[in-house]
């Protein structure tokens, strides 16, 4: 029997996988309290491998249903919708990839947690722009919205994997004075990924900016350096 691709079925399956104890842990971990970055987010307590399993099962779901999941206040609904989108993107022709890319950018207000960004931005935004002009990531990097700025720097992870570092470094420069810890961590992480492939490129950037970098960003960036070099960069 063919699987019925409707919201009722997938929401029921998601609900049946819920774990209240795990949900409580995730509510704290993702800072969902008043005034915190994840304020109001609702968790069902479903681990990522199980969410991937559900996503794969419903990977041919129409875009209108993906949209309905993506606007949900339930975190797992949004992550599963993004996993489905990634499955579809990987199998798509160029025209459909453009459609998914545009759909993603129209819904960045719903890609509103660091895990949602990190698991989707490189696979969709970064991958789509690999062989295209990259103005869109610079627009996002200058956004007033935290998650769009994180999408910008995380999208460059796909460029880094293809040994292209220029955009990561330029966007890191744009975000050097960002006031949010989640951006400091993301930039430091991407700089570290550059260094894993070409430490000389990373160090050229660090020597220019390390004295002005937020400490968290710097710590993330130099995490893989030997102790002597870490001490050098941490001494401002």
PATI-533152 format. One record per residue: x, y, z of N, C-alpha, C in turn; residue number from 1; residue in three letters. Coordinates in steps of 0.05 Angstrom, whole numbers. Each point is the difference from the previous one (the first is absolute). Layout:
+--------+--------+--------+--------+--------+--------+--------+--------+--------+-----+------+
!     nu !     nv !     nw !    cau !    cav !    caw !     cu !     cv !     cw ! pos ! code !
+--------+--------+--------+--------+--------+--------+--------+--------+--------+-----+------+
!      X !      Y !      Z !      X !      Y !      Z !      X !      Y !      Z ! NUM !  ala !
...
+--------+--------+--------+--------+--------+--------+--------+--------+--------+-----+------+
***
This chain:
+--------+--------+--------+--------+--------+--------+--------+--------+--------+-----+------+
!     nu !     nv !     nw !    cau !    cav !    caw !     cu !     cv !     cw ! pos ! code !
+--------+--------+--------+--------+--------+--------+--------+--------+--------+-----+------+
!     17 !    -24 !      0 !    -17 !     24 !      0 !     18 !     25 !      0 !   1 !  unk !
!     -7 !     19 !    -17 !     16 !     24 !     -1 !     -4 !     17 !     25 !   2 !  unk !
!     22 !     13 !      8 !      0 !     17 !     24 !    -16 !     25 !     -6 !   3 !  unk !
!    -19 !      7 !     17 !    -16 !     24 !     -4 !     17 !     24 !      9 !   4 !  unk !
!      5 !     18 !    -19 !     16 !     24 !      6 !    -18 !     22 !      9 !   5 !  unk !
!     -9 !     -2 !     25 !    -16 !     22 !     11 !     10 !      8 !     27 !   6 !  unk !
!     -8 !     24 !      9 !      9 !     10 !     25 !     -9 !    -16 !     24 !   7 !  unk !
!    -25 !    -10 !     -2 !    -11 !    -16 !     22 !     18 !    -24 !      6 !   8 !  unk !
!      9 !    -14 !    -20 !     16 !    -24 !      4 !     27 !      6 !     12 !   9 !  unk !
!     14 !     20 !    -11 !     27 !      6 !     10 !     -1 !     12 !     28 !  10 !  unk !
!    -20 !     17 !      5 !     -2 !     11 !     27 !     -6 !    -22 !     21 !  11 !  unk !
!    -17 !    -19 !     -8 !     -6 !    -22 !     18 !     25 !    -16 !      6 !  12 !  unk !
!     16 !     -6 !    -21 !     24 !    -16 !      4 !     20 !     16 !     17 !  13 !  unk !
!      2 !     26 !     -4 !     18 !     16 !     17 !     -9 !      0 !     29 !  14 !  unk !
!    -26 !      3 !      4 !    -11 !      0 !     27 !      5 !    -26 !     14 !  15 !  unk !
!     -3 !    -22 !    -15 !      4 !    -27 !     12 !     29 !     -5 !      8 !  16 !  unk !
!     18 !     16 !    -10 !     29 !     -3 !      6 !      9 !     18 !     23 !  17 !  unk !
!    -19 !     16 !     11 !      6 !     20 !     21 !     10 !    -14 !     25 !  18 !  unk !
!     17 !     15 !     15 !     11 !    -10 !     25 !      0 !     24 !     20 !  19 !  unk !
!    -18 !      0 !     19 !     -3 !     23 !     17 !     25 !      7 !     17 !  20 !  unk !
!     14 !    -21 !      9 !     25 !      6 !     16 !     21 !     12 !    -17 !  21 !  unk !
!      3 !    -11 !    -25 !     19 !     12 !    -18 !     -8 !     29 !     -8 !  22 !  unk !
!    -25 !      4 !     -2 !    -10 !     27 !     -7 !      8 !     21 !     21 !  23 !  unk !
!     -2 !     -8 !     26 !      8 !     18 !     21 !     29 !      7 !     -1 !  24 !  unk !
!     17 !    -20 !     -7 !     29 !      5 !     -3 !      5 !     19 !    -23 !  25 !  unk !
!    -13 !     -4 !    -22 !      4 !     17 !    -24 !    -10 !     28 !      4 !  26 !  unk !
!    -22 !      3 !     15 !    -11 !     27 !      6 !     21 !     17 !     14 !  27 !  unk !
!     15 !    -13 !     18 !     21 !     14 !     15 !     25 !      5 !    -18 !  28 !  unk !
!      8 !    -21 !    -14 !     24 !      1 !    -17 !     -2 !     21 !    -22 !  29 !  unk !
!    -24 !      3 !    -11 !     -4 !     20 !    -22 !    -10 !     27 !     10 !  30 !  unk !
!      3 !      5 !     26 !     -5 !     26 !     11 !    -27 !     11 !     -8 !  31 !  unk !
!    -21 !    -14 !      8 !    -27 !      8 !     -8 !    -15 !     17 !     21 !  32 !  unk !
!     15 !      8 !     21 !    -13 !     16 !     21 !     -4 !     29 !     -9 !  33 !  unk !
!    -14 !     15 !     16 !     -7 !     28 !     -6 !     26 !     16 !     -3 !  34 !  unk !
!      2 !     15 !    -22 !     23 !     16 !     -5 !     24 !    -14 !    -12 !  35 !  unk !
!     -2 !    -27 !     -2 !     22 !    -15 !    -12 !     -3 !     -2 !    -30 !  36 !  unk !
!     21 !     -9 !    -15 !     -1 !      1 !    -29 !    -21 !    -19 !    -11 !  37 !  unk !
!     -8 !    -21 !     14 !    -20 !    -19 !     -9 !    -27 !      3 !     13 !  38 !  unk !
!     -5 !     23 !     10 !    -25 !      5 !     15 !    -25 !     -9 !    -15 !  39 !  unk !
!    -16 !    -17 !     13 !    -25 !     -8 !    -12 !      2 !    -25 !    -17 !  40 !  unk !
!     24 !     -9 !     -6 !      2 !    -24 !    -16 !    -10 !    -25 !     15 !  41 !  unk !
!    -14 !    -18 !    -14 !    -12 !    -23 !     13 !     13 !    -25 !    -11 !  42 !  unk !
!      9 !    -18 !     19 !     13 !    -25 !     -8 !    -17 !    -23 !      8 !  43 !  unk !
!      0 !    -21 !    -17 !    -13 !    -25 !      6 !     19 !    -21 !     11 !  44 !  unk !
!     26 !      6 !     -2 !     20 !    -19 !     11 !      7 !    -23 !    -18 !  45 !  unk !
!      3 !      6 !    -26 !      6 !    -21 !    -20 !     29 !      3 !     -9 !  46 !  unk !
!     16 !    -21 !      3 !     28 !      2 !     -8 !      3 !      2 !    -30 !  47 !  unk !
!     23 !     12 !     -8 !      4 !      6 !    -28 !     -1 !    -25 !    -18 !  48 !  unk !
!     13 !    -23 !      7 !     -2 !    -23 !    -18 !    -29 !     -9 !     -6 !  49 !  unk !
!    -17 !      2 !     20 !    -29 !     -6 !     -4 !    -13 !     20 !    -18 !  50 !  unk !
!      7 !     25 !      3 !    -11 !     21 !    -18 !     10 !     -5 !    -29 !  51 !  unk !
!     24 !     -8 !     -3 !     10 !     -6 !    -27 !    -15 !    -24 !    -12 !  52 !  unk !
!     -6 !    -20 !     17 !    -15 !    -23 !    -10 !    -28 !      8 !    -10 !  53 !  unk !
!    -13 !     17 !     15 !    -27 !      9 !     -8 !      2 !     17 !    -25 !  54 !  unk !
!     20 !     17 !     -1 !      4 !     17 !    -24 !      4 !    -16 !    -25 !  55 !  unk !
!     17 !    -20 !      2 !      5 !    -17 !    -23 !    -25 !    -14 !    -10 !  56 !  unk !
!    -16 !     -9 !     19 !    -25 !    -14 !     -7 !    -19 !     19 !    -16 !  57 !  unk !
!      0 !     26 !      7 !    -18 !     19 !    -12 !     15 !     19 !    -19 !  58 !  unk !
!     22 !     -9 !    -12 !     17 !     18 !    -15 !    -13 !     10 !    -26 !  59 !  unk !
!    -21 !    -12 !     -9 !    -13 !     10 !    -25 !    -24 !     18 !      6 !  60 !  unk !
!     -2 !      9 !     25 !    -22 !     17 !      9 !     -1 !     26 !    -16 !  61 !  unk !
!    -24 !      8 !     -9 !     -2 !     26 !    -16 !      9 !     24 !     17 !  62 !  unk !
!      9 !     20 !    -15 !     11 !     24 !     13 !    -21 !     14 !     18 !  63 !  unk !
!    -25 !     -1 !     -7 !    -21 !     13 !     16 !     -1 !    -12 !     28 !  64 !  unk !
!      4 !    -27 !      2 !      0 !    -13 !     26 !     26 !      6 !     15 !  65 !  unk !
!     22 !      1 !    -14 !     25 !      8 !     12 !     -2 !     27 !     13 !  66 !  unk !
!    -13 !     18 !    -15 !     -5 !     28 !     10 !    -16 !     -1 !     26 !  67 !  unk !
!    -20 !    -16 !      1 !    -17 !     -2 !     24 !     16 !    -10 !     24 !  68 !  unk !
!     18 !    -19 !     -4 !     17 !     -9 !     22 !     20 !     21 !      8 !  69 !  unk !
!     10 !     15 !    -20 !     21 !     19 !      5 !     -9 !     24 !     16 !  70 !  unk !
!    -26 !      7 !     -1 !    -10 !     22 !     15 !    -10 !     -8 !     28 !  71 !  unk !
!      3 !    -26 !      6 !    -10 !    -10 !     26 !     17 !     11 !     23 !  72 !  unk !
!    -13 !      3 !     23 !     14 !      8 !     25 !     15 !    -23 !     12 !  73 !  unk !
!     -4 !    -24 !    -10 !     13 !    -24 !     10 !     27 !     -4 !    -14 !  74 !  unk !
!     21 !     -1 !     15 !     27 !     -1 !    -11 !      4 !    -24 !    -19 !  75 !  unk !
!     -9 !    -23 !      9 !      4 !    -24 !    -17 !    -15 !      2 !    -27 !  76 !  unk !
!    -22 !     13 !      0 !    -14 !      4 !    -25 !     17 !     16 !    -20 !  77 !  unk !
!     13 !     21 !     10 !     17 !     17 !    -17 !     25 !    -15 !     -9 !  78 !  unk !
!     12 !    -15 !     18 !     25 !    -14 !     -8 !     -7 !    -22 !    -20 !  79 !  unk !
!    -21 !    -15 !      5 !     -8 !    -21 !    -19 !     -7 !     12 !    -27 !  80 !  unk !
!    -13 !     23 !     -1 !     -6 !     12 !    -26 !     25 !      8 !    -15 !  81 !  unk !
!     21 !      8 !     15 !     25 !      7 !    -13 !     15 !    -25 !     -9 !  82 !  unk !
!     -1 !    -21 !     15 !     12 !    -25 !     -9 !    -13 !    -10 !    -26 !  83 !  unk !
!    -27 !      2 !     -1 !    -14 !     -7 !    -25 !      9 !     17 !    -23 !  84 !  unk !
!      3 !     26 !      5 !      8 !     19 !    -20 !     28 !     -7 !    -11 !  85 !  unk !
!     18 !     -8 !     18 !     27 !     -8 !     -8 !      0 !    -25 !    -17 !  86 !  unk !
!    -16 !    -20 !      9 !     -3 !    -24 !    -16 !     -9 !      7 !    -29 !  87 !  unk !
!    -20 !     17 !     -2 !    -10 !      7 !    -26 !     20 !     16 !    -16 !  88 !  unk !
!     15 !     18 !     13 !     20 !     16 !    -13 !     22 !    -18 !    -13 !  89 !  unk !
!      9 !    -19 !     15 !     22 !    -18 !     -9 !     -8 !    -15 !    -25 !  90 !  unk !
!    -26 !     -6 !     -4 !     -8 !    -16 !    -23 !    -12 !     17 !    -22 !  91 !  unk !
!      0 !     27 !      4 !    -13 !     17 !    -19 !     17 !      8 !    -24 !  92 !  unk !
!    -14 !      8 !    -22 !     14 !     12 !    -23 !      5 !     29 !      7 !  93 !  unk !
!     14 !     14 !    -18 !      8 !     28 !      6 !    -24 !     18 !      5 !  94 !  unk !
!    -21 !     -3 !    -16 !    -23 !     17 !      3 !    -14 !     -4 !     27 !  95 !  unk !
!     -2 !    -25 !      9 !    -12 !     -5 !     26 !     18 !      8 !     23 !  96 !  unk !
!     26 !     -2 !     -4 !     18 !     10 !     21 !     -4 !     30 !      4 !  97 !  unk !
!     -3 !     14 !    -22 !     -5 !     29 !      2 !    -26 !      6 !     15 !  98 !  unk !
!    -20 !    -16 !     -5 !    -26 !      3 !     13 !      3 !     -5 !     30 !  99 !  unk !
!     15 !    -21 !      8 !      5 !     -6 !     28 !     17 !     22 !     14 ! 100 !  unk !
!     20 !      9 !    -15 !     17 !     22 !     11 !    -17 !     24 !      5 ! 101 !  unk !
!    -16 !      8 !    -18 !    -18 !     24 !      3 !    -19 !     -5 !     23 ! 102 !  unk !
!    -12 !    -23 !      2 !    -18 !     -7 !     21 !     14 !      3 !     27 ! 103 !  unk !
!     24 !    -10 !      2 !     15 !      1 !     25 !      4 !     30 !      8 ! 104 !  unk !
!      9 !     16 !    -18 !      6 !     28 !      6 !    -26 !     16 !      7 ! 105 !  unk !
!    -23 !     -9 !    -10 !    -25 !     13 !      8 !     -9 !     -8 !     27 ! 106 !  unk !
!     12 !    -21 !     11 !     -8 !    -11 !     26 !     21 !      1 !     21 ! 107 !  unk !
!     19 !     18 !     -3 !     22 !      1 !     20 !    -10 !      7 !     28 ! 108 !  unk !
!    -23 !     14 !      1 !    -11 !      6 !     27 !     -9 !    -25 !     15 ! 109 !  unk !
!     -3 !    -22 !    -14 !     -7 !    -25 !     12 !     24 !    -19 !      5 ! 110 !  unk !
!     23 !      8 !    -12 !     25 !    -15 !      5 !     13 !     15 !     23 ! 111 !  unk !
!    -12 !     -3 !     24 !      5 !     19 !     22 !     12 !    -13 !     25 ! 112 !  unk !
!     19 !    -18 !     -5 !     15 !    -12 !     22 !     27 !     -9 !    -11 ! 113 !  unk !
!     20 !     -1 !     17 !     27 !     -5 !    -11 !      2 !    -28 !    -13 ! 114 !  unk !
!    -15 !    -20 !     10 !      2 !    -26 !    -12 !    -15 !     -1 !    -27 ! 115 !  unk !
!    -22 !     15 !     -2 !    -15 !      1 !    -25 !     18 !     13 !    -22 ! 116 !  unk !
!     14 !     21 !      8 !     18 !     14 !    -19 !     23 !    -19 !     -8 ! 117 !  unk !
!     14 !    -11 !     20 !     24 !    -15 !     -5 !     -5 !    -25 !    -17 ! 118 !  unk !
!    -23 !    -12 !      3 !     -6 !    -25 !    -15 !    -11 !      5 !    -27 ! 119 !  unk !
!     -7 !     25 !     -6 !    -13 !      5 !    -26 !     15 !     21 !    -18 ! 120 !  unk !
!     11 !     21 !     12 !     12 !     21 !    -16 !     22 !     -9 !    -19 ! 121 !  unk !
!     19 !    -16 !      9 !     21 !     -9 !    -19 !    -11 !    -17 !    -22 ! 122 !  unk !
!    -20 !    -17 !      6 !    -11 !    -19 !    -19 !    -17 !     12 !    -21 ! 123 !  unk !
!    -12 !     23 !      6 !    -18 !     13 !    -19 !     12 !     26 !    -10 ! 124 !  unk !
!      4 !     19 !     17 !     10 !     26 !     -8 !     28 !     -2 !    -11 ! 125 !  unk !
!     18 !    -13 !     16 !     27 !     -2 !     -8 !      4 !    -16 !    -26 ! 126 !  unk !
!    -14 !    -23 !     -1 !      3 !    -17 !    -23 !    -10 !     13 !    -26 ! 127 !  unk !
!    -23 !     14 !      3 !    -12 !     12 !    -24 !     19 !     22 !    -11 ! 128 !  unk !
!     14 !     14 !     18 !     16 !     23 !     -9 !     28 !     -8 !     -7 ! 129 !  unk !
!      7 !    -25 !      1 !     27 !     -9 !     -6 !     10 !     11 !    -27 ! 130 !  unk !
!    -16 !     -2 !    -20 !      8 !      8 !    -27 !    -15 !     25 !    -10 ! 131 !  unk !
!     -8 !     17 !     20 !    -15 !     24 !     -7 !     10 !     24 !     16 ! 132 !  unk !
!     -8 !     24 !     -8 !      6 !     24 !     16 !    -11 !     -3 !     28 ! 133 !  unk !
!     15 !     11 !     19 !     -6 !     -5 !     28 !    -10 !     24 !     16 ! 134 !  unk !
!    -12 !     19 !    -14 !    -10 !     24 !     13 !    -20 !     -6 !     21 ! 135 !  unk !
!    -15 !    -22 !     -2 !    -21 !     -6 !     19 !     11 !     -5 !     28 ! 136 !  unk !
!     24 !    -12 !      2 !     11 !     -5 !     27 !      9 !     25 !     13 ! 137 !  unk !
!      9 !     20 !    -17 !      8 !     26 !     11 !    -24 !     16 !     10 ! 138 !  unk !
!    -22 !     -3 !    -15 !    -25 !     13 !     10 !     -8 !    -11 !     27 ! 139 !  unk !
!      1 !    -27 !      2 !     -8 !    -13 !     25 !     19 !      8 !     23 ! 140 !  unk !
!     26 !      2 !     -7 !     20 !      6 !     21 !     -5 !     28 !     12 ! 141 !  unk !
!    -13 !     18 !    -15 !     -5 !     27 !     10 !    -28 !      3 !     11 ! 142 !  unk !
!    -14 !    -22 !      2 !    -28 !      1 !     10 !     -1 !      7 !     30 ! 143 !  unk !
!    -22 !     12 !      8 !     -4 !      5 !     29 !    -10 !    -25 !     14 ! 144 !  unk !
!     -7 !    -21 !    -15 !    -10 !    -24 !     12 !     23 !    -20 !      6 ! 145 !  unk !
!      2 !     -8 !     25 !     21 !    -17 !      9 !      3 !    -25 !    -18 ! 146 !  unk !
!    -22 !    -13 !     -5 !      2 !    -26 !    -14 !      8 !      4 !    -30 ! 147 !  unk !
!     -7 !     22 !    -12 !      9 !      5 !    -27 !     30 !      4 !     -1 ! 148 !  unk !
!     11 !     13 !     20 !     29 !      4 !      1 !     14 !    -27 !      4 ! 149 !  unk !
!    -12 !    -17 !     16 !     12 !    -27 !      4 !     -3 !    -17 !    -25 ! 150 !  unk !
!    -22 !      3 !    -15 !     -3 !    -14 !    -25 !     23 !      9 !    -19 ! 151 !  unk !
!      6 !     26 !      0 !     20 !     10 !    -18 !     27 !    -13 !      4 ! 152 !  unk !
!      9 !     -1 !     25 !     27 !    -12 !      6 !     -1 !    -30 !     -3 ! 153 !  unk !
!    -22 !    -13 !      7 !     -1 !    -29 !     -2 !     -2 !     -9 !    -29 ! 154 !  unk !
!    -13 !     16 !    -17 !     -1 !     -7 !    -28 !     28 !     -3 !    -12 ! 155 !  unk !
!     19 !     15 !     10 !     27 !     -1 !    -11 !     14 !    -26 !      7 ! 156 !  unk !
!    -11 !    -16 !     18 !     12 !    -26 !      7 !      2 !    -17 !    -26 ! 157 !  unk !
!    -20 !      3 !    -17 !      1 !    -15 !    -25 !     22 !     10 !    -18 ! 158 !  unk !
!      6 !     26 !      1 !     22 !     11 !    -16 !     26 !    -11 !     11 ! 159 !  unk !
!      3 !      0 !     27 !     24 !     -9 !     13 !      6 !    -29 !     -8 ! 160 !  unk !
!    -21 !    -17 !     -1 !      4 !    -28 !     -7 !     10 !     -3 !    -28 ! 161 !  unk !
!     -4 !     20 !    -16 !     10 !      0 !    -28 !     25 !     18 !     -2 ! 162 !  unk !
!     13 !      4 !     23 !     26 !     15 !      1 !     -2 !     28 !    -11 ! 163 !  unk !
!    -23 !     13 !      5 !     -5 !     28 !     -6 !     -4 !     15 !     26 ! 164 !  unk !
!     19 !     18 !      6 !      0 !     13 !     26 !     -7 !     30 !      0 ! 165 !  unk !
!      1 !     12 !    -23 !     -3 !     29 !     -2 !    -25 !     10 !     13 ! 166 !  unk !
!    -23 !    -12 !     -6 !    -25 !     10 !     10 !     -2 !     -4 !     31 ! 167 !  unk !
!     10 !    -23 !     10 !      0 !     -4 !     28 !     16 !     22 !     15 ! 168 !  unk !
!     22 !      7 !    -11 !     17 !     21 !     13 !    -13 !     27 !     -2 ! 169 !  unk !
!    -12 !      6 !    -23 !    -13 !     27 !     -3 !    -25 !      2 !     18 ! 170 !  unk !
!    -15 !    -21 !      2 !    -24 !      1 !     18 !      9 !     -1 !     29 ! 171 !  unk !
!     21 !    -14 !      6 !     11 !      1 !     28 !      8 !     29 !      7 ! 172 !  unk !
!     11 !     14 !    -19 !      8 !     28 !      4 !    -25 !     17 !      6 ! 173 !  unk !
!    -21 !     -4 !    -16 !    -25 !     14 !      4 !    -11 !     -5 !     28 ! 174 !  unk !
!      3 !    -24 !     10 !    -13 !     -8 !     25 !     19 !      2 !     25 ! 175 !  unk !
!     23 !     12 !     -4 !     19 !      2 !     22 !    -11 !     14 !     24 ! 176 !  unk !
!    -16 !     21 !     -5 !    -11 !     16 !     22 !    -28 !     -7 !      7 ! 177 !  unk !
!     -9 !    -23 !     -9 !    -27 !     -9 !      7 !     -2 !     -3 !     30 ! 178 !  unk !
!    -24 !      6 !     11 !     -3 !      0 !     29 !    -11 !    -26 !     11 ! 179 !  unk !
!     -5 !    -20 !    -17 !    -12 !    -25 !     10 !     19 !    -23 !      1 ! 180 !  unk !
!      0 !    -14 !     23 !     17 !    -23 !      5 !     -3 !    -22 !    -21 ! 181 !  unk !
!    -24 !     -3 !    -10 !     -5 !    -22 !    -20 !     13 !      7 !    -27 ! 182 !  unk !
!      5 !     25 !     -5 !     15 !      8 !    -24 !     30 !     -3 !      5 ! 183 !  unk !
!      9 !      7 !     24 !     28 !     -3 !      7 !      8 !    -29 !     -3 ! 184 !  unk !
!    -17 !    -18 !     10 !      6 !    -29 !     -2 !      0 !    -10 !    -29 ! 185 !  unk !
!    -19 !      9 !    -15 !     -2 !     -9 !    -28 !     24 !     10 !    -17 ! 186 !  unk !
!      7 !     25 !      4 !     23 !     11 !    -15 !     26 !    -14 !      8 ! 187 !  unk !
!      4 !     -4 !     26 !     24 !    -14 !      9 !      1 !    -28 !    -11 ! 188 !  unk !
!    -23 !    -14 !      0 !     -1 !    -27 !    -11 !      7 !     -1 !    -29 ! 189 !  unk !
!    -10 !     19 !    -16 !      6 !      0 !    -29 !     29 !      7 !     -5 ! 190 !  unk !
!     11 !     18 !     16 !     29 !      6 !     -2 !     17 !    -25 !      6 ! 191 !  unk !
!     -9 !    -14 !     20 !     14 !    -25 !      7 !     -1 !    -20 !    -23 ! 192 !  unk !
!    -23 !     -1 !    -13 !     -3 !    -19 !    -23 !     18 !      8 !    -23 ! 193 !  unk !
!      4 !     27 !     -4 !     19 !      9 !    -20 !     28 !     -9 !      8 ! 194 !  unk !
!      7 !      3 !     26 !     26 !     -7 !      9 !      6 !    -30 !     -2 ! 195 !  unk !
!    -21 !    -16 !      3 !      4 !    -30 !     -2 !     10 !     -7 !    -28 ! 196 !  unk !
!     -8 !     17 !    -20 !      8 !     -6 !    -28 !     24 !     16 !     -8 ! 197 !  unk !
!      2 !     25 !     11 !     23 !     17 !     -7 !      5 !     19 !     23 ! 198 !  unk !
!     18 !     -9 !     18 !      4 !     16 !     24 !     13 !     27 !     -6 ! 199 !  unk !
!     16 !      1 !    -21 !     13 !     26 !     -7 !    -21 !     21 !     -7 ! 200 !  unk !
!    -21 !     -8 !    -14 !    -22 !     18 !     -7 !    -14 !     10 !     25 ! 201 !  unk !
!     -6 !    -18 !     18 !    -13 !      8 !     25 !     18 !     19 !     16 ! 202 !  unk !
!     26 !     -7 !      2 !     18 !     17 !     17 !      4 !     27 !    -12 ! 203 !  unk !
!      0 !      2 !    -26 !      2 !     27 !    -12 !    -23 !     18 !      8 ! 204 !  unk !
!    -24 !    -12 !      1 !    -23 !     15 !     10 !      2 !      6 !     29 ! 205 !  unk !
!      8 !    -20 !     16 !      2 !      4 !     29 !     20 !     22 !      7 ! 206 !  unk !
!     23 !      0 !    -13 !     21 !     19 !      7 !     -9 !     29 !     -5 ! 207 !  unk !
!    -19 !      3 !    -19 !    -11 !     26 !     -5 !    -21 !      8 !     20 ! 208 !  unk !
!    -15 !    -19 !     10 !    -24 !      6 !     15 !     -2 !    -11 !     29 ! 209 !  unk !
!     19 !    -17 !      7 !     -4 !    -14 !     26 !     -2 !     18 !     24 ! 210 !  unk !
!     13 !     23 !     -1 !     -1 !     18 !     23 !    -28 !     13 !      3 ! 211 !  unk !
!    -15 !      1 !    -21 !    -27 !     12 !      1 !    -23 !    -20 !      0 ! 212 !  unk !
!      7 !    -26 !     -1 !    -21 !    -20 !     -1 !    -12 !     -5 !     27 ! 213 !  unk !
!    -26 !     -5 !      2 !    -12 !     -9 !     26 !     15 !    -25 !      9 ! 214 !  unk !
!      3 !     -3 !     26 !     16 !    -23 !     11 !    -12 !    -27 !     -8 ! 215 !  unk !
!    -26 !     -2 !      0 !    -12 !    -26 !     -7 !      6 !     -7 !    -29 ! 216 !  unk !
!     -2 !     19 !    -17 !      6 !     -4 !    -29 !     29 !     -9 !     -3 ! 217 !  unk !
!     18 !     13 !     14 !     28 !     -6 !     -2 !      6 !    -28 !     11 ! 218 !  unk !
!    -12 !     -7 !     23 !      4 !    -26 !     11 !     -9 !    -23 !    -19 ! 219 !  unk !
!    -23 !      4 !    -12 !     -9 !    -20 !    -19 !     19 !     -2 !    -24 ! 220 !  unk !
!     10 !     23 !     -9 !     16 !      0 !    -24 !     27 !    -14 !      4 ! 221 !  unk !
!     11 !      2 !     24 !     27 !    -11 !      5 !     -1 !    -27 !     15 ! 222 !  unk !
!    -23 !    -11 !      2 !     -3 !    -25 !     16 !     19 !    -22 !     -8 ! 223 !  unk !
!      6 !     -3 !    -25 !     17 !    -22 !    -10 !     30 !      8 !     -1 ! 224 !  unk !
!      7 !     24 !      7 !     28 !      8 !      0 !     15 !    -13 !     23 ! 225 !  unk !
!     26 !     -2 !     -1 !     15 !    -10 !     22 !      0 !     20 !     23 ! 226 !  unk !
!      8 !     -9 !     23 !     -3 !     17 !     24 !     16 !     26 !     -2 ! 227 !  unk !
!     23 !     -1 !    -12 !     16 !     24 !     -2 !    -14 !     21 !    -17 ! 228 !  unk !
!    -11 !     -8 !    -22 !    -14 !     19 !    -18 !    -26 !     10 !     13 ! 229 !  unk !
!    -14 !    -18 !     14 !    -24 !     10 !     14 !      6 !     21 !     21 ! 230 !  unk !
!     21 !     -4 !     14 !      9 !     20 !     20 !      7 !     26 !    -13 ! 231 !  unk !
!     13 !     -2 !    -23 !      8 !     25 !    -14 !    -24 !     16 !     -8 ! 232 !  unk !
!    -20 !    -13 !    -12 !    -24 !     14 !     -9 !    -18 !     10 !     23 ! 233 !  unk !
!      0 !    -15 !     22 !    -17 !      9 !     22 !     13 !     22 !     17 ! 234 !  unk !
!     25 !      6 !     -5 !     14 !     22 !     14 !     -4 !     25 !    -16 ! 235 !  unk !
!    -19 !     17 !      9 !     -5 !     25 !    -15 !     14 !     23 !     13 ! 236 !  unk !
+--------+--------+--------+--------+--------+--------+--------+--------+--------+-----+------+
***
